[in-house]
């Protein structure tokens, strides 16, 4: 049974104009997203900036109210919960924010930041609460004696560890990692990723890992979902997705990953044009204005997310054409 099952998730932001603030258009930030997350699984969610990744994570946690769809967590629909149920849910679902500077209150000590959830949910007496906070600091690689320091006294990587400790405080089962390492330097990224992987194994956590760095996602994820303009266009086990991407957009993203050795050569696939506006997305397949395989069918009919292999789903009318061209290119490189 899935820990979290999201079906048909939509989140539209109204655009209002005029004296009476009438709705004149909608920003379709998320437009029909569906996926499942199993216990102890990490699902990576990738895509270009503005594709709706962060909105998906925040809507699932009800930090934003959904326009449509459902999010079933442990058999209960998060979108139908009242205030009391949502308060109880916060013990089981948490979030690690992108910006380690803006997400920590500069007027609160580290102990108060991490212990805020414990205080709200009335867990532990003060002495036990302090001990719990110090344990969390130690688990996340920080000095337990720094409990009375303020956020400005820590580096960016240390601040993100404080954010992770805060998310762990209530012993959650599921954590949304919203670009949790994108604001850090490379060495700090590696340390935080390894910490998250260790915590997942130690505390049996499940993650929705939102990122734009495909190399980082590959390191920590079990499965990967690719988003484009508010929709998931491909989702598969990570090795299947990275070794054999089926959707043209996924192939372009993979081709943009920097090579490890300067002497290596890789065919680049430059996407033409800009990402369409989510206010007025293209008809049919939203990727067709930039797709080298687009036909008239793509302009009028939205491709469904169809299984193309063992638990490998992609939304494209011309998967066979993409695969044939990739096979031909591989053959020419071998001299076949």
C-alpha positions as CSV (number, residue, x, y, z in Angstrom):
1,X,0.0,0.0,0.0
2,X,1.3,3.5,-0.9
3,X,2.2,5.9,1.9
4,X,1.1,8.8,-0.3
5,X,-1.1,8.6,-3.4
6,X,-1.6,11.9,-5.4
7,X,-4.2,11.8,-8.2
8,X,-5.2,14.5,-10.6
9,X,-3.6,17.3,-8.6
10,X,-4.3,20.8,-10.0
11,X,-3.4,24.2,-8.6
12,X,-4.5,27.3,-10.5
13,X,-3.7,30.8,-9.4
14,X,-6.4,33.4,-10.4
15,X,-5.3,36.6,-12.1
16,X,-7.6,39.4,-11.1
17,X,-8.1,42.8,-12.7
18,X,-10.5,45.7,-12.6
19,X,-12.4,47.6,-9.9
20,X,-14.1,44.5,-8.6
21,X,-11.1,42.2,-8.9
22,X,-12.7,39.9,-11.4
23,X,-10.9,36.8,-12.4
24,X,-9.7,37.2,-16.0
25,X,-7.3,34.3,-16.3
26,X,-5.7,31.4,-14.5
27,X,-2.0,30.5,-14.0
28,X,-2.1,26.7,-14.4
29,X,0.9,26.0,-12.1
30,X,0.0,22.3,-11.7
31,X,-2.3,20.7,-14.1
32,X,-3.2,17.1,-13.5
33,X,-0.3,15.5,-11.6
34,X,-0.5,11.9,-10.3
35,X,2.1,9.7,-8.6
36,X,2.5,7.3,-5.6
37,X,5.2,7.2,-3.0
38,X,5.9,4.0,-1.1
39,X,7.2,3.7,2.5
40,X,10.9,4.4,2.7
41,X,11.0,5.5,-1.0
42,X,12.4,8.7,-2.4
43,X,10.7,10.1,-5.5
44,X,12.8,12.7,-7.3
45,X,10.8,15.5,-9.0
46,X,12.8,17.4,-11.6
47,X,12.2,20.0,-14.3
48,X,13.0,23.5,-15.4
49,X,12.4,26.5,-13.1
50,X,8.7,27.4,-13.2
51,X,7.4,24.0,-14.1
52,X,5.4,23.6,-10.9
53,X,7.7,21.4,-8.8
54,X,7.6,23.5,-5.6
55,X,3.8,24.1,-6.0
56,X,3.3,20.3,-6.0
57,X,5.1,19.9,-2.8
58,X,3.5,22.8,-1.0
59,X,0.0,21.9,-2.2
60,X,0.4,18.3,-1.0
61,X,1.1,19.6,2.5
62,X,-1.8,22.1,2.3
63,X,0.5,25.1,2.5
64,X,-1.4,26.0,-0.6
65,X,-5.0,24.9,-1.2
66,X,-5.5,22.7,-4.2
67,X,-7.8,23.5,-7.1
68,X,-8.7,19.9,-7.8
69,X,-7.4,16.4,-7.1
70,X,-6.7,14.2,-4.1
71,X,-3.7,13.4,-1.9
72,X,-4.3,10.2,0.1
73,X,-1.9,9.8,3.0
74,X,-2.2,6.7,5.1
75,X,-5.8,6.2,3.8
76,X,-7.0,9.8,4.5
77,X,-7.4,12.6,1.9
78,X,-5.3,15.5,3.0
79,X,-7.4,17.9,0.9
80,X,-10.6,17.0,2.9
81,X,-9.0,17.5,6.4
82,X,-10.2,20.2,8.8
83,X,-8.0,22.3,11.0
84,X,-7.8,19.8,13.8
85,X,-6.9,16.9,11.4
86,X,-4.3,19.1,9.7
87,X,-2.7,19.9,13.0
88,X,-2.4,16.2,13.8
89,X,-1.0,15.6,10.2
90,X,1.9,17.9,10.8
91,X,3.5,15.2,13.1
92,X,3.7,12.9,10.1
93,X,4.5,15.2,7.2
94,X,7.1,17.9,7.2
95,X,9.1,20.1,4.7
96,X,12.7,21.2,4.3
97,X,12.7,24.6,2.6
98,X,15.0,25.8,-0.2
99,X,16.5,28.9,1.4
100,X,18.3,28.1,4.6
101,X,18.5,31.9,5.3
102,X,14.8,32.9,4.8
103,X,13.3,29.8,6.4
104,X,14.8,30.3,9.9
105,X,13.5,33.1,12.1
106,X,16.6,35.3,12.9
107,X,15.0,36.3,16.3
108,X,14.7,32.8,17.6
109,X,17.5,30.6,18.9
110,X,18.3,27.3,17.3
111,X,16.7,25.5,20.2
112,X,13.5,27.5,19.9
113,X,13.4,26.9,16.1
114,X,13.8,23.1,16.4
115,X,11.6,22.8,19.4
116,X,8.7,24.9,18.2
117,X,6.9,21.9,16.8
118,X,7.4,20.0,20.1
119,X,6.0,23.0,22.0
120,X,2.9,23.4,19.7
121,X,2.1,19.7,20.0
122,X,2.8,19.7,23.7
123,X,5.4,16.9,23.5
124,X,7.9,16.4,26.4
125,X,8.3,18.5,29.5
126,X,10.9,21.4,29.2
127,X,13.9,19.3,30.4
128,X,13.1,16.4,28.1
129,X,12.4,18.9,25.3
130,X,15.9,20.4,25.6
131,X,17.4,16.9,25.6
132,X,15.5,16.0,22.4
133,X,16.6,19.2,20.7
134,X,20.3,18.5,21.6
135,X,19.9,14.9,20.2
136,X,18.5,16.2,16.9
137,X,21.4,18.7,16.6
138,X,23.9,15.8,17.2
139,X,22.1,13.6,14.7
140,X,22.3,16.3,12.1
141,X,26.0,16.9,12.6
142,X,25.8,20.0,14.7
143,X,27.2,20.8,18.2
144,X,24.5,20.2,20.8
145,X,26.0,23.0,22.9
146,X,25.0,25.5,20.3
147,X,21.3,25.3,21.3
148,X,21.2,28.9,22.4
149,X,22.9,30.4,19.3
150,X,21.1,32.3,16.6
151,X,20.9,31.5,12.9
152,X,23.2,34.3,11.8
153,X,26.0,32.5,13.7
154,X,25.9,29.5,11.3
155,X,27.0,28.9,7.7
156,X,24.5,28.1,4.9
157,X,25.1,24.3,5.2
158,X,24.8,24.4,9.0
159,X,21.5,26.4,8.7
160,X,20.1,23.8,6.3
161,X,21.0,21.1,8.9
162,X,19.0,23.1,11.4
163,X,16.1,23.0,9.0
164,X,16.5,19.3,8.7
165,X,16.6,18.9,12.5
166,X,13.4,20.9,12.7
167,X,11.7,18.7,10.2
168,X,12.8,15.6,12.1
169,X,11.6,16.8,15.5
170,X,8.1,15.3,15.4
171,X,9.3,11.9,14.0
172,X,7.5,12.3,10.6
173,X,7.1,9.5,8.1
174,X,7.2,11.8,5.0
175,X,9.3,14.9,4.2
176,X,9.1,17.2,1.2
177,X,12.6,18.3,0.4
178,X,12.0,21.5,-1.6
179,X,15.3,22.2,-3.4
180,X,17.0,21.4,-0.1
181,X,20.5,21.7,-1.5
182,X,20.2,24.1,-4.4
183,X,21.4,27.1,-2.3
184,X,24.5,25.3,-1.0
185,X,28.0,25.0,-2.5
186,X,29.1,21.7,-3.9
187,X,30.8,20.3,-0.9
188,X,27.9,21.2,1.4
189,X,25.5,19.7,-1.1
190,X,27.3,16.4,-0.9
191,X,27.3,16.4,2.9
192,X,23.6,17.3,3.2
193,X,22.6,14.7,0.5
194,X,24.5,12.0,2.4
195,X,22.9,13.1,5.7
196,X,19.4,12.9,4.1
197,X,20.2,9.4,2.8
198,X,21.4,8.3,6.2
199,X,18.3,9.7,8.0
200,X,16.0,7.9,5.5
201,X,17.6,4.6,6.4
202,X,17.8,5.3,10.2
203,X,14.2,6.7,10.6
204,X,12.4,4.9,7.8
205,X,11.5,8.1,6.0
206,X,10.0,8.7,2.6
207,X,11.0,11.8,0.6
208,X,9.6,13.8,-2.2
209,X,12.9,15.3,-3.4
210,X,12.4,18.4,-5.5
211,X,15.4,19.6,-7.5
212,X,16.6,20.8,-10.8
213,X,20.1,19.2,-10.6
214,X,19.7,15.8,-12.2
215,X,23.0,14.5,-10.9
216,X,21.9,15.1,-7.3
217,X,18.5,13.5,-7.9
218,X,20.1,10.4,-9.4
219,X,22.2,10.0,-6.2
220,X,19.4,10.0,-3.7
221,X,16.2,8.9,-5.6
222,X,14.6,5.5,-6.1
223,X,12.3,6.8,-8.8
224,X,12.3,10.0,-10.8
225,X,9.4,12.1,-12.2
226,X,10.0,14.7,-14.9
227,X,7.7,17.8,-15.0
228,X,7.1,20.2,-17.8
229,X,4.7,23.1,-17.6
230,X,2.6,21.7,-14.8
231,X,2.4,18.1,-16.0
232,X,4.5,14.9,-15.4
233,X,5.8,13.8,-18.8
234,X,7.8,10.8,-17.7
235,X,8.2,8.8,-14.5
236,X,10.3,5.7,-13.9
237,X,12.9,3.9,-11.7
238,X,16.0,6.0,-11.8
239,X,18.3,3.6,-13.7
240,X,15.6,3.1,-16.4
241,X,15.1,6.8,-16.7
242,X,18.7,7.9,-16.9
243,X,19.8,5.0,-19.1
244,X,16.9,5.0,-21.5
245,X,14.9,8.3,-21.4
246,X,11.7,8.0,-23.5
247,X,10.4,11.5,-23.6
248,X,12.1,14.1,-25.9
249,X,12.1,16.6,-23.0
250,X,13.8,14.1,-20.7
251,X,16.4,13.4,-23.3
252,X,17.2,17.1,-23.6
253,X,17.5,17.4,-19.8
254,X,19.9,14.4,-19.7
255,X,22.0,15.8,-22.5
256,X,22.4,19.0,-20.5
257,X,24.1,17.2,-17.6
258,X,27.8,18.3,-17.5
259,X,30.3,15.5,-18.3
260,X,32.6,14.3,-15.6
261,X,35.8,14.5,-17.8
262,X,36.6,17.4,-20.1
263,X,37.9,14.9,-22.7
264,X,34.4,13.3,-22.9
265,X,32.1,14.4,-25.7
266,X,28.3,14.2,-25.5
267,X,25.7,15.2,-28.1
268,X,23.9,18.3,-27.0
269,X,20.2,18.8,-27.7
270,X,19.4,22.5,-27.7
271,X,15.7,23.2,-27.2
272,X,14.5,26.0,-29.4
273,X,12.2,28.7,-28.1
274,X,11.2,29.6,-24.5
275,X,9.0,27.7,-22.0
276,X,5.3,28.7,-22.9
277,X,3.3,30.7,-20.4
278,X,1.3,28.7,-17.9
279,X,-1.4,31.3,-18.3
280,X,-2.0,30.2,-21.9
281,X,-0.4,26.8,-22.4
282,X,-0.2,25.3,-25.9
283,X,-3.0,23.1,-27.0
284,X,-2.4,19.3,-27.3
285,X,1.0,18.4,-26.0
286,X,2.4,21.3,-24.1
287,X,6.0,20.5,-25.3
288,X,5.1,20.5,-29.0
289,X,6.4,24.1,-29.8
290,X,9.9,23.0,-28.7
291,X,9.9,19.3,-29.7
292,X,11.9,18.2,-32.8
293,X,9.4,15.3,-33.3
294,X,6.2,17.3,-33.1
295,X,3.5,16.6,-35.8
296,X,0.0,18.0,-36.3
297,X,-1.3,15.3,-33.9
298,X,0.8,16.8,-31.1
299,X,-0.8,20.2,-31.6
300,X,-4.4,19.0,-31.0
301,X,-4.3,15.9,-28.8
302,X,-2.7,15.7,-25.3
303,X,-0.7,12.5,-25.0
304,X,-1.6,10.3,-22.0
305,X,1.0,9.0,-19.5
306,X,1.3,5.5,-20.9
307,X,3.5,2.6,-19.6
308,X,6.4,2.1,-22.1
309,X,8.2,-0.6,-20.1
310,X,8.2,-2.1,-16.7
311,X,6.9,0.7,-14.5
312,X,8.3,3.2,-17.0
313,X,5.6,5.8,-18.0
314,X,5.9,8.6,-20.6
315,X,3.5,11.0,-22.3
316,X,4.5,11.3,-26.0
317,X,2.7,10.4,-29.2
318,X,6.0,9.5,-30.9
319,X,7.9,7.3,-28.5
320,X,8.8,4.8,-31.2
321,X,10.3,7.6,-33.4
322,X,12.4,8.8,-30.5
323,X,13.7,5.3,-29.7
324,X,14.5,4.6,-33.4
325,X,16.5,7.8,-33.7
326,X,18.4,7.1,-30.5
327,X,19.2,3.6,-31.7
328,X,20.4,4.9,-35.0
329,X,22.6,7.5,-33.4
330,X,24.1,4.8,-31.0
331,X,24.8,2.6,-34.0
332,X,26.5,5.3,-36.0
333,X,28.8,6.0,-33.0
334,X,29.8,2.3,-32.9
335,X,30.3,2.3,-36.7
336,X,27.5,-0.2,-37.4
